[in-house]
Amino acid sequence: MLNKTDKGRAELVPGQRQLAQRERAVLLMADGRKADDELFALFEGQGRALVAGLLARGYLVNESAAAASPAPRAVPAVSADAFSGPRSLASARMFLFDLSERMFAPRDKSLAQRYRDALREARDLPAMMAVSRDMISDVERLAGSERADGISERLARLLPESALETP
């Protein structure tokens, strides 16, 4: 099972972009619970090469090879309920609306309203991704990096693969 190293987690902090978008997508999905084959199959089979590069550069670690008996890991809390929509821009958008209601509305109604308005105005992928980056940054500020990482991972699983590709 592949998992992020400290270097990998640092790459996912907002403003810390050293990797290409596809590499970041693989990094987001590597959570120590997914089968390696699931990551290898990403991007029409290019996932295997991406994983190899991330392993070689120290962003990922193969936990099954690193330790004969891995220590039990805590499962990070997720701020929003599981969303079971198909991989699409619309599913990702609905997830972000739900996140705004559940995460921000109880704490800061004006911030929640700002994100609702921004999501309504985001009519294309770049605009929606900009709003999502701002939201994840605020989640990290309010609830910590583990929660922000969990939300980033879920968002990556909802976005169509074409949205994760580097232009």
C-alpha angles and dihedrals in degrees: 000000000000123000138173120265122216087267089053093050090048089055090059094056109108111266094022101104114157098136134069117257094257091051090050090050091054090046091052092053096047101096104147092254104072120088113252090237090063090059093041090056094057120114095018093306097317089111092087092061091044091051091048091053093047091049092049093050094047100250093115135034128201100230095191090058095039097057134018091216113022118212116251112269128214114240109235116239117248117218096214133046117264110277114211103193125131122268102277143120089251092055091049090048092051090049089053092048089050091048090052091052097045101036107031108023095067092047106033118009094188092053090049090050091049090054093046089053093045092050091049090052094045100097099164138041098261092051093047092047090052090053091047092052090052091048093050090048090054091046089054091049093048103034109016139257097287092059091045090050091051092051092046090052093050091048091052089054091052099047117087111256089245088064090058094052121106109246 
